[in-house]
Amino acid sequence: MSKFKINSITNKEGTFGPVIAGVSTNNSTGCMIIPSGPTEHRGGRGRLVFVGGYYPSPHANLGTLDFVDIATIGNATDFGDLSVMRFAKQMGSSGTRGLLAAGGFPGTSSVNTIDYITFQSGGGVTEFGDLSLLRALGAGVGDGVRGVFAGGENPSSPYNSYDYIEVVTIATTGNGSSFGDLITPANTDSSVADRTRGVICCTNTLEPGNSSPNTTRLNTLEFITTAVGGTAQDFGDLTIDRRCGNGVSSSKTRGLFYSGSPGPGPHRNTIDYITIQTKGNAIDFGDLTTFGNQDGASHGSNLTRSVNHVNADANTIEYLTIATLGNTQDFGDATHASDSKGGIDNSNGSIE
């Protein structure tokens, strides 16, 4: 076979060549294609970052981030620090960027700060913008393009819950804008998502004028269509009343809700699952191996495996396989023990 070489292609005038647009491939062994884009935007999916957390007193680890590569069992590695020390919550992610919003510091007011991380870079966070409301807690979902934040607690007396939902575009920076409302105002901080739908666990509802921080635990699930906006709709119920852990742990079809505190009483070690596109009640998946795990836990996934960092005085990380049923297994250890942390990844069911 003879060789055919092309050094240049131009128009008749020799001023410019063809424009290659859309998806282009090359299977030649005789050339090298140089990667494009910033270095931190290149690399594999499957990184999970654990965010903040306020244990033990005097809360020295509140601004600390660490990460694991979900497909590889082992201990976490330091990722950097938050811009404002707080128990921040995730607000959706893409394959390159994750948003962290709201939160607070024990004994002080909440914040409305939105930060973002670049998953492959490390080095902490960069300022993104602000939510319109100061919020402690809250639940985040996304579709890889939009980041959505729902619910949360009013940090001022009478400490009632919000029903307000805000949205941003993940690839840009800026402040949150109106998306819609939850059916039930809630101090929710747990959610799952696929490419079109986010399902939010609405728990720990505080009615206006009620100053108790643990008034009611609910098992209610509501869903939104991420690209559309509007009022949330009823999805179904969890198997038990509780407040769930923070993060998005889902495959393209299935979402997991971890653990939770029924308050008062012992913490739950139950894991439930739902089929995200099929409304209905959750089904029991299995149990956490580390009992005592509660609403302060965080988790994320890589479509196949779900990873969970337990709460409070433990630095234990566990995992399970999303497509099966069963209990968690040991994954490794975090860099520190912490409670009420967030969890955000770059490869869950909302990202393609």
MIKOL-774358 format. One record per residue: x, z negated, y negated of N, C-alpha, C in turn. Coordinates in steps of 0.1 Angstrom, whole numbers, m for minus. Layout:
N
NODE    n.X    n.Z    n.Y   ca.X   ca.Z   ca.Y    c.X    c.Z    c.Y
NODE      X      Z      Y      X      Z      Y      X      Z      Y
...
end
This chain:
352
NODE    n.X    n.Z    n.Y   ca.X   ca.Z   ca.Y    c.X    c.Z    c.Y
NODE      8      0     12      0      0      0      9      0    m12
NODE      6      9    m22     14     10    m34      9     m1    m44
NODE     18     m5    m53     15    m15    m63      9     m8    m75
NODE      0    m15    m81     m7    m10    m93     m5    m20   m104
NODE      2    m17   m114      5    m27   m125     m1    m23   m138
NODE     m7    m32   m145    m13    m30   m158     m6    m40   m168
NODE      1    m35   m178      7    m43   m188     m2    m45   m200
NODE    m10    m35   m203    m19    m37   m214    m31    m27   m213
NODE    m42    m31   m219    m54    m23   m219    m59    m23   m234
NODE    m60    m12   m240    m65    m11   m254    m75      0   m255
NODE    m82      0   m267    m91     11   m270    m83     23   m274
NODE    m89     34   m277    m82     47   m280    m73     45   m292
NODE    m76     37   m302    m68     35   m313    m56     25   m311
NODE    m56     18   m299    m46      9   m296    m46     m4   m304
NODE    m57     m7   m310    m58    m19   m318    m62    m32   m311
NODE    m70    m30   m301    m74    m42   m293    m78    m38   m279
NODE    m78    m48   m270    m82    m46   m257    m96    m51   m254
NODE   m100    m52   m241   m113    m56   m237   m115    m71   m239
NODE   m128    m75   m241   m131    m89   m242   m137    m93   m229
NODE   m131   m104   m223   m136   m109   m211   m145   m121   m214
NODE   m158   m121   m210   m167   m131   m213   m174   m136   m200
NODE   m180   m148   m201   m187   m154   m190   m177   m159   m180
NODE   m182   m161   m167   m173   m166   m156   m164   m155   m151
NODE   m151   m158   m152   m141   m148   m147   m133   m155   m136
NODE   m129   m148   m125   m121   m153   m115   m109   m144   m112
NODE    m99   m150   m106    m87   m142   m102    m82   m148    m89
NODE    m81   m139    m79    m76   m144    m66    m62   m138    m63
NODE    m55   m134    m73    m42   m128    m71    m31   m139    m68
NODE    m22   m136    m59    m11   m145    m56      2   m142    m65
NODE      0   m132    m73     12   m127    m81     12   m131    m95
NODE      3   m140    m99      3   m144   m113     m1   m159   m114
NODE      2   m165   m125     m2   m179   m128    m11   m179   m140
NODE    m22   m186   m139    m31   m188   m150    m29   m202   m156
NODE    m25   m202   m169    m22   m214   m176    m36   m222   m179
NODE    m37   m235   m175    m49   m242   m179    m51   m242   m194
NODE    m63   m243   m198    m66   m244   m213    m73   m257   m216
NODE    m74   m260   m229    m80   m272   m233    m71   m284   m233
NODE    m75   m295   m240    m67   m307   m240    m64   m312   m226
NODE    m52   m318   m225    m48   m323   m212    m57   m333   m206
NODE    m63   m342   m215    m72   m353   m210    m85   m347   m205
NODE    m88   m335   m208   m101   m329   m203    m99   m322   m189
NODE    m87   m321   m184    m84   m316   m171    m83   m327   m161
NODE    m86   m325   m149    m85   m335   m139    m98   m336   m131
NODE    m98   m344   m120   m109   m344   m111   m120   m354   m116
NODE   m131   m352   m110   m143   m362   m112   m141   m374   m103
NODE   m150   m383   m106   m150   m395    m97   m143   m407   m102
NODE   m142   m409   m115   m136   m421   m121   m147   m430   m126
NODE   m146   m442   m123   m156   m453   m128   m149   m463   m136
NODE   m154   m465   m148   m148   m475   m158   m157   m487   m159
NODE   m151   m499   m157   m159   m511   m159   m156   m516   m173
NODE   m166   m521   m180   m166   m523   m195   m168   m537   m198
NODE   m159   m544   m205   m161   m557   m211   m164   m568   m201
NODE   m173   m576   m204   m177   m588   m196   m172   m601   m202
NODE   m180   m612   m201   m176   m624   m209   m173   m636   m200
NODE   m167   m634   m189   m163   m645   m181   m148   m644   m179
NODE   m141   m655   m178   m145   m669   m181   m143   m672   m195
NODE   m149   m684   m200   m147   m689   m213   m132   m691   m216
NODE   m127   m688   m227   m133   m684   m240   m135   m669   m241
NODE   m138   m662   m231   m142   m648   m231   m131   m639   m235
NODE   m119   m641   m231   m107   m634   m234   m108   m619   m229
NODE   m116   m617   m219   m117   m604   m213   m128   m595   m218
NODE   m135   m600   m228   m147   m593   m233   m145   m578   m237
NODE   m133   m575   m242   m130   m562   m247   m123   m553   m237
NODE   m120   m558   m225   m112   m551   m215   m119   m541   m207
NODE   m113   m529   m206   m117   m519   m197   m108   m517   m185
NODE   m113   m515   m173   m104   m511   m162   m112   m500   m154
NODE   m105   m493   m145   m111   m482   m138   m107   m481   m123
NODE   m115   m475   m115   m111   m471   m102   m114   m456   m100
NODE   m108   m450    m90   m111   m437    m86   m120   m439    m73
NODE   m133   m435    m74   m143   m439    m65   m140   m434    m51
NODE   m134   m423    m49   m131   m418    m35   m120   m425    m28
NODE   m112   m433    m36   m100   m440    m30   m102   m455    m31
NODE   m103   m461    m20   m104   m476    m19    m91   m482    m24
NODE    m93   m492    m33    m81   m499    m38    m85   m507    m51
NODE    m75   m513    m57    m77   m522    m68    m79   m514    m81
NODE    m85   m520    m91    m87   m513   m104    m74   m514   m112
NODE    m74   m505   m122    m62   m503   m131    m67   m504   m146
NODE    m59   m510   m154    m63   m512   m168    m65   m498   m175
NODE    m76   m497   m183    m79   m485   m190    m78   m486   m205
NODE    m78   m498   m211    m77   m500   m225    m87   m510   m230
NODE    m91   m509   m242   m100   m519   m248   m111   m513   m256
NODE   m122   m521   m258   m133   m517   m266   m129   m518   m281
NODE   m136   m511   m290   m133   m513   m304   m139   m526   m310
NODE   m150   m531   m304   m156   m543   m307   m158   m551   m295
NODE   m153   m563   m294   m154   m571   m282   m169   m574   m279
NODE   m174   m571   m267   m188   m573   m265   m191   m569   m250
NODE   m203   m573   m245   m207   m568   m232   m215   m555   m234
NODE   m207   m544   m236   m213   m531   m239   m220   m525   m227
NODE   m230   m516   m229   m238   m510   m219   m235   m495   m220
NODE   m236   m488   m208   m234   m474   m208   m246   m466   m214
NODE   m243   m455   m219   m254   m447   m226   m253   m432   m222
NODE   m249   m429   m210   m249   m416   m205   m234   m410   m206
NODE   m232   m400   m198   m218   m394   m197   m219   m380   m193
NODE   m208   m373   m195   m205   m359   m191   m193   m360   m181
NODE   m188   m348   m177   m177   m348   m169   m164   m352   m175
NODE   m164   m353   m189   m152   m357   m196   m154   m369   m205
NODE   m166   m372   m209   m168   m383   m219   m179   m392   m214
NODE   m177   m405   m217   m187   m415   m214   m190   m423   m227
NODE   m203   m426   m229   m207   m434   m241   m210   m448   m237
NODE   m207   m457   m246   m209   m472   m245   m216   m477   m257
NODE   m227   m484   m256   m235   m488   m267   m240   m502   m267
NODE   m243   m507   m279   m250   m520   m280   m241   m531   m275
NODE   m248   m542   m270   m241   m554   m265   m239   m565   m275
NODE   m231   m575   m272   m229   m586   m281   m218   m595   m275
NODE   m216   m606   m282   m207   m617   m278   m215   m629   m276
NODE   m212   m637   m266   m220   m650   m264   m220   m659   m276
NODE   m232   m662   m280   m233   m671   m292   m233   m665   m305
NODE   m232   m651   m305   m232   m644   m318   m242   m633   m318
NODE   m244   m626   m329   m254   m615   m330   m249   m603   m322
NODE   m259   m595   m319   m256   m582   m312   m251   m572   m321
NODE   m246   m560   m316   m241   m550   m324   m249   m537   m321
NODE   m247   m527   m330   m254   m514   m327   m243   m503   m325
NODE   m231   m507   m322   m220   m498   m321   m221   m489   m309
NODE   m218   m476   m311   m216   m466   m300   m201   m462   m300
NODE   m194   m464   m288   m181   m459   m286   m181   m448   m276
NODE   m170   m440   m274   m169   m432   m263   m155   m433   m257
NODE   m155   m430   m244   m142   m429   m237   m140   m415   m232
NODE   m128   m410   m231   m124   m398   m224   m118   m402   m211
NODE   m125   m398   m200   m123   m404   m187   m108   m402   m182
NODE   m103   m390   m184    m90   m387   m179    m78   m392   m188
NODE    m81   m398   m200    m70   m401   m209    m66   m416   m208
NODE    m75   m425   m205    m72   m439   m206    m70   m443   m221
NODE    m65   m455   m224    m62   m458   m237    m74   m464   m245
NODE    m85   m468   m239    m96   m474   m246   m106   m464   m251
NODE   m112   m468   m263   m124   m461   m268   m121   m454   m281
NODE   m130   m446   m286   m130   m440   m299   m144   m442   m305
NODE   m145   m444   m318   m158   m446   m324   m167   m434   m323
NODE   m179   m435   m320   m189   m424   m319   m199   m424   m330
NODE   m205   m436   m332   m215   m437   m343   m223   m451   m341
NODE   m235   m451   m345   m243   m463   m344   m257   m460   m339
NODE   m263   m470   m331   m277   m470   m329   m285   m474   m341
NODE   m297   m471   m342   m305   m475   m354   m309   m490   m354
NODE   m308   m497   m342   m312   m511   m341   m300   m519   m335
NODE   m299   m531   m339   m290   m540   m333   m297   m544   m319
NODE   m289   m543   m309   m295   m546   m296   m285   m554   m287
NODE   m290   m564   m280   m283   m569   m268   m290   m562   m256
NODE   m282   m560   m246   m287   m553   m234   m292   m539   m237
NODE   m301   m534   m229   m305   m520   m230   m301   m512   m218
NODE   m308   m501   m216   m304   m492   m204   m301   m478   m209
NODE   m291   m472   m204   m286   m459   m207   m288   m449   m196
NODE   m292   m437   m199   m293   m426   m190   m288   m413   m197
NODE   m286   m402   m190   m282   m390   m196   m284   m378   m186
NODE   m281   m366   m191   m282   m354   m183   m269   m346   m183
NODE   m259   m352   m188   m246   m345   m189   m245   m339   m203
NODE   m256   m338   m210   m256   m332   m224   m260   m343   m234
NODE   m271   m349   m231   m277   m359   m240   m275   m373   m234
NODE   m272   m383   m243   m272   m397   m239   m283   m404   m245
NODE   m290   m412   m237   m303   m419   m241   m301   m434   m239
NODE   m306   m442   m248   m306   m456   m247   m319   m462   m250
NODE   m324   m471   m240   m338   m476   m241   m338   m491   m240
NODE   m348   m497   m247   m351   m511   m246   m340   m519   m253
NODE   m339   m532   m248   m329   m541   m254   m336   m553   m260
NODE   m328   m563   m264   m333   m575   m270   m330   m576   m285
NODE   m340   m580   m293   m338   m583   m307   m329   m595   m308
NODE   m318   m594   m315   m308   m606   m315   m313   m617   m324
NODE   m324   m615   m332   m329   m625   m341   m342   m631   m336
NODE   m344   m643   m339   m357   m649   m336   m369   m641   m341
NODE   m379   m638   m333   m383   m645   m320   m377   m639   m308
NODE   m367   m631   m308   m360   m625   m296   m369   m617   m288
NODE   m378   m610   m294   m387   m601   m286   m380   m589   m281
NODE   m385   m582   m271   m379   m570   m266   m383   m557   m273
NODE   m374   m547   m273   m377   m534   m279   m383   m525   m269
NODE   m391   m515   m274   m396   m504   m265   m390   m491   m270
NODE   m382   m492   m281   m377   m480   m288   m366   m473   m279
NODE   m366   m460   m279   m356   m452   m271   m349   m443   m281
NODE   m336   m442   m281   m328   m434   m290   m320   m424   m282
NODE   m315   m413   m288   m308   m402   m282   m296   m397   m290
NODE   m286   m393   m284   m274   m386   m291   m270   m374   m282
NODE   m262   m365   m288   m256   m355   m280   m241   m359   m276
NODE   m238   m360   m263   m226   m366   m259   m214   m359   m264
NODE   m213   m346   m265   m201   m339   m269   m198   m340   m284
NODE   m207   m345   m292   m205   m346   m306   m202   m361   m309
NODE   m203   m364   m322   m203   m378   m326   m215   m380   m336
NODE   m219   m392   m338   m230   m394   m348   m239   m405   m344
NODE   m249   m408   m352   m258   m419   m349   m270   m415   m340
NODE   m276   m425   m334   m288   m423   m326   m300   m419   m334
NODE   m309   m411   m328   m321   m406   m334   m333   m409   m324
NODE   m345   m408   m329   m356   m412   m322   m359   m403   m310
NODE   m361   m409   m298   m365   m401   m286   m379   m404   m282
NODE   m383   m416   m282   m397   m420   m278   m397   m435   m276
NODE   m406   m439   m267   m408   m454   m264   m410   m456   m249
NODE   m406   m468   m245   m410   m473   m232   m424   m477   m232
NODE   m431   m477   m220   m444   m482   m219   m444   m497   m222
NODE   m434   m504   m216   m434   m519   m217   m421   m523   m225
NODE   m422   m530   m236   m409   m535   m242   m402   m543   m232
NODE   m389   m541   m232   m381   m548   m221   m366   m550   m225
NODE   m360   m561   m220   m346   m563   m221   m339   m556   m210
NODE   m343   m545   m206   m338   m538   m195   m323   m534   m196
NODE   m315   m534   m185   m302   m529   m185   m298   m522   m172
NODE   m307   m516   m166   m304   m509   m154   m311   m495   m153
NODE   m305   m485   m148   m310   m471   m148   m303   m463   m138
NODE   m310   m452   m134   m304   m441   m126   m309   m428   m132
NODE   m302   m417   m128   m306   m404   m134   m301   m393   m125
NODE   m308   m381   m126   m303   m368   m121   m302   m359   m133
NODE   m302   m346   m131   m300   m337   m142   m311   m335   m151
NODE   m323   m340   m147   m335   m338   m156   m342   m351   m159
NODE   m341   m361   m151   m349   m373   m152   m341   m386   m152
NODE   m344   m395   m160   m338   m408   m160   m349   m419   m156
NODE   m346   m428   m147   m355   m438   m143   m349   m452   m147
NODE   m357   m460   m154   m353   m472   m161   m360   m484   m155
NODE   m352   m494   m151   m358   m506   m146   m362   m515   m158
NODE   m375   m517   m160   m379   m525   m171   m381   m540   m167
NODE   m372   m548   m171   m372   m562   m167   m370   m572   m178
NODE   m373   m585   m175   m370   m595   m184   m377   m593   m198
NODE   m390   m590   m197   m398   m587   m209   m400   m600   m217
NODE   m398   m599   m230   m401   m609   m240   m412   m605   m249
NODE   m423   m611   m249   m434   m608   m257   m431   m612   m272
NODE   m436   m605   m282   m434   m609   m296   m438   m624   m298
NODE   m429   m632   m305   m432   m646   m308   m428   m655   m297
NODE   m423   m650   m286   m418   m659   m275   m403   m660   m276
NODE   m398   m672   m278   m384   m674   m280   m376   m677   m267
NODE   m383   m678   m255   m375   m680   m243   m368   m667   m238
NODE   m355   m668   m235   m348   m656   m231   m351   m652   m217
NODE   m358   m660   m209   m361   m656   m195   m376   m657   m192
NODE   m384   m651   m201   m398   m653   m200   m404   m647   m187
NODE   m401   m634   m185   m408   m627   m174   m398   m618   m167
NODE   m397   m618   m154   m390   m608   m147   m400   m598   m141
NODE   m397   m585   m142   m406   m575   m137   m399   m566   m127
NODE   m407   m559   m119   m402   m549   m110   m406   m535   m113
NODE   m409   m533   m126   m415   m520   m131   m404   m510   m133
NODE   m407   m498   m128   m398   m486   m131   m406   m476   m139
NODE   m399   m471   m150   m405   m460   m158   m395   m449   m158
NODE   m400   m437   m161   m391   m425   m162   m393   m417   m174
NODE   m382   m410   m178   m383   m401   m190   m377   m387   m185
NODE   m381   m377   m192   m374   m364   m190   m364   m362   m201
NODE   m351   m363   m197   m340   m365   m207   m340   m354   m217
NODE   m342   m341   m214   m341   m331   m223   m353   m329   m233
NODE   m364   m336   m230   m376   m334   m237   m379   m345   m248
NODE   m377   m357   m244   m381   m368   m253   m396   m372   m251
NODE   m400   m383   m257   m414   m387   m256   m415   m401   m250
NODE   m427   m405   m248   m430   m418   m242   m427   m418   m227
NODE   m421   m429   m222   m418   m430   m208   m431   m430   m200
NODE   m430   m427   m187   m442   m427   m178   m439   m436   m166
NODE   m450   m441   m160   m448   m450   m149   m443   m443   m137
NODE   m433   m449   m130   m427   m443   m118   m431   m450   m105
NODE   m431   m464   m106   m434   m472    m94   m428   m486    m96
NODE   m425   m493    m85   m420   m507    m86   m408   m508    m76
NODE   m400   m518    m80   m389   m523    m71   m395   m531    m60
NODE   m387   m534    m50   m393   m542    m39   m395   m557    m43
NODE   m387   m562    m53   m388   m576    m57   m386   m576    m72
NODE   m392   m587    m79   m389   m589    m93   m375   m593    m95
NODE   m368   m587   m105   m355   m591   m108   m350   m583   m120
NODE   m339   m588   m126   m332   m580   m136   m319   m574   m129
NODE   m318   m561   m130   m308   m554   m122   m294   m553   m129
NODE   m284   m548   m121   m271   m546   m127   m271   m534   m136
NODE   m259   m532   m143   m258   m522   m152   m250   m510   m147
NODE   m254   m498   m149   m247   m486   m146   m257   m475   m141
NODE   m251   m464   m138   m259   m453   m132   m253   m450   m118
NODE   m260   m454   m107   m255   m452    m94   m264   m442    m87
NODE   m261   m430    m86   m270   m420    m81   m263   m408    m75
NODE   m270   m401    m66   m266   m388    m61   m275   m378    m68
NODE   m275   m366    m64   m284   m356    m70   m299   m358    m67
NODE   m301   m366    m57   m315   m369    m53   m319   m384    m53
NODE   m310   m392    m50   m313   m407    m48   m307   m416    m58
NODE   m314   m426    m62   m308   m436    m72   m309   m450    m66
NODE   m299   m458    m68   m298   m472    m63   m299   m482    m74
NODE   m307   m493    m71   m308   m504    m80   m303   m516    m73
NODE   m293   m522    m79   m285   m533    m73   m291   m547    m77
NODE   m292   m556    m68   m291   m570    m70   m301   m575    m81
NODE   m298   m586    m88   m306   m591    m98   m309   m605    m98
NODE   m313   m611   m109   m316   m625   m110   m331   m626   m112
NODE   m338   m633   m103   m353   m635   m105   m356   m645   m116
NODE   m348   m655   m118   m349   m665   m128   m362   m672   m129
NODE   m363   m685   m125   m352   m693   m120   m352   m691   m105
NODE   m341   m696    m99   m339   m695    m84   m327   m687    m81
NODE   m324   m686    m68   m312   m680    m63   m311   m665    m67
NODE   m300   m660    m70   m298   m646    m73   m301   m637    m61
NODE   m306   m625    m63   m309   m616    m52   m297   m608    m48
NODE   m296   m605    m35   m286   m596    m31   m291   m583    m26
NODE   m304   m580    m29   m311   m568    m24   m307   m556    m32
NODE   m305   m545    m24   m303   m531    m30   m315   m523    m26
NODE   m321   m517    m36   m333   m507    m34   m328   m493    m37
NODE   m336   m483    m32   m333   m470    m36   m346   m462    m38
NODE   m345   m452    m47   m357   m443    m49   m352   m429    m48
NODE   m362   m420    m46   m359   m405    m47   m363   m402    m61
NODE   m354   m397    m70   m356   m397    m84   m367   m387    m88
NODE   m368   m376    m81   m379   m366    m85   m392   m369    m78
NODE   m393   m380    m71   m406   m383    m64   m410   m397    m68
NODE   m421   m397    m76   m426   m410    m81   m431   m419    m69
NODE   m429   m432    m70   m433   m441    m60   m425   m454    m60
NODE   m428   m463    m51   m421   m476    m51   m408   m474    m44
NODE   m399   m483    m48   m385   m483    m42   m386   m488    m27
NODE   m375   m485    m20   m374   m488     m6   m361   m496     m4
NODE   m362   m506      5   m350   m515      7   m339   m506     13
NODE   m327   m507      7   m315   m500     12   m306   m508     21
NODE   m304   m521     16   m295   m530     23   m292   m542     14
NODE   m281   m548     17   m277   m560      9   m263   m560      4
NODE   m261   m567     m7   m247   m569    m11   m240   m579     m2
NODE   m228   m576      1   m220   m585     10   m217   m598      2
NODE   m214   m597    m11   m211   m609    m19   m224   m614    m25
NODE   m229   m624    m18   m241   m630    m24   m238   m638    m37
NODE   m248   m638    m46   m246   m644    m59   m244   m633    m69
NODE   m242   m621    m65   m242   m610    m74   m255   m609    m81
NODE   m255   m606    m94   m267   m607   m101   m268   m597   m112
NODE   m275   m600   m123   m277   m590   m134   m265   m587   m142
NODE   m254   m594   m140   m242   m592   m147   m233   m582   m140
NODE   m237   m576   m129   m228   m567   m122   m229   m553   m128
NODE   m219   m544   m124   m219   m531   m129   m216   m521   m117
NODE   m220   m509   m119   m218   m499   m108   m218   m485   m113
NODE   m213   m476   m104   m213   m461   m107   m211   m454    m94
NODE   m211   m441    m95   m210   m433    m82   m203   m419    m84
NODE   m200   m413    m73   m195   m399    m73   m203   m390    m65
NODE   m216   m392    m65   m226   m384    m57   m227   m389    m43
NODE   m215   m392    m37   m215   m396    m23   m214   m411    m21
NODE   m205   m417    m29   m202   m432    m27   m207   m439    m40
NODE   m213   m451    m38   m216   m460    m49   m207   m472    m49
NODE   m202   m475    m61   m192   m487    m62   m198   m497    m71
NODE   m196   m510    m68   m203   m521    m75   m192   m532    m78
NODE   m191   m536    m90   m182   m547    m94   m191   m559    m96
NODE   m189   m570    m88   m197   m581    m88   m196   m589   m101
NODE   m204   m599   m103   m205   m606   m115   m197   m619   m116
NODE   m197   m626   m127   m193   m639   m130   m179   m642   m125
NODE   m177   m652   m116   m163   m657   m114   m156   m649   m103
NODE   m161   m638    m99   m154   m630    m89   m149   m617    m95
NODE   m138   m611    m89   m133   m598    m94   m135   m588    m82
NODE   m144   m591    m73   m146   m583    m62   m153   m570    m65
NODE   m149   m559    m59   m155   m546    m60   m159   m541    m46
NODE   m172   m537    m45   m177   m532    m32   m182   m518    m33
NODE   m185   m512    m21   m190   m498    m21   m199   m496     m9
NODE   m207   m485    m10   m215   m481      1   m217   m465      0
NODE   m223   m459     10   m225   m445     10   m240   m443      7
NODE   m242   m435     m4   m256   m434     m9   m266   m427      0
NODE   m261   m418      8   m270   m410     17   m275   m418     29
NODE   m269   m430     32   m272   m437     44   m279   m450     39
NODE   m282   m459     48   m287   m472     45   m277   m482     51
NODE   m277   m494     44   m268   m504     49   m262   m513     39
NODE   m253   m523     42   m248   m532     33   m235   m527     27
NODE   m231   m534     16   m218   m530     10   m206   m534     18
NODE   m195   m527     15   m182   m530     21   m172   m533     10
NODE   m161   m540     14   m151   m543      4   m143   m530     m1
NODE   m141   m529    m14   m134   m518    m20   m121   m522    m25
NODE   m120   m533    m32   m108   m538    m38   m111   m548    m48
NODE   m102   m550    m58   m104   m560    m68   m103   m554    m82
NODE   m110   m560    m92   m109   m556   m106    m97   m563   m111
NODE    m93   m560   m124    m81   m566   m130    m85   m580   m134
NODE    m98   m584   m135   m101   m597   m140   m116   m600   m135
NODE   m120   m612   m135   m134   m616   m133   m141   m615   m146
NODE   m154   m611   m145   m162   m610   m157   m177   m609   m154
NODE   m185   m612   m163   m200   m612   m162   m206   m603   m172
NODE   m217   m597   m169   m225   m589   m179   m216   m577   m184
NODE   m209   m571   m175   m201   m559   m179   m210   m546   m178
NODE   m205   m535   m183   m211   m522   m181   m203   m514   m171
NODE   m209   m504   m166   m202   m494   m157   m206   m480   m161
NODE   m196   m471   m162   m198   m457   m165   m189   m448   m158
NODE   m194   m437   m152   m186   m428   m145   m188   m413   m149
NODE   m180   m404   m144   m181   m390   m148   m185   m381   m137
NODE   m193   m386   m127   m197   m377   m116   m209   m382   m109
NODE   m218   m389   m116   m231   m393   m109   m241   m381   m109
NODE   m253   m384   m105   m263   m373   m102   m268   m366   m115
NODE   m265   m372   m127   m269   m365   m139   m259   m355   m144
NODE   m248   m353   m137   m237   m345   m142   m234   m334   m132
NODE   m232   m322   m137   m228   m311   m128   m215   m305   m133
end
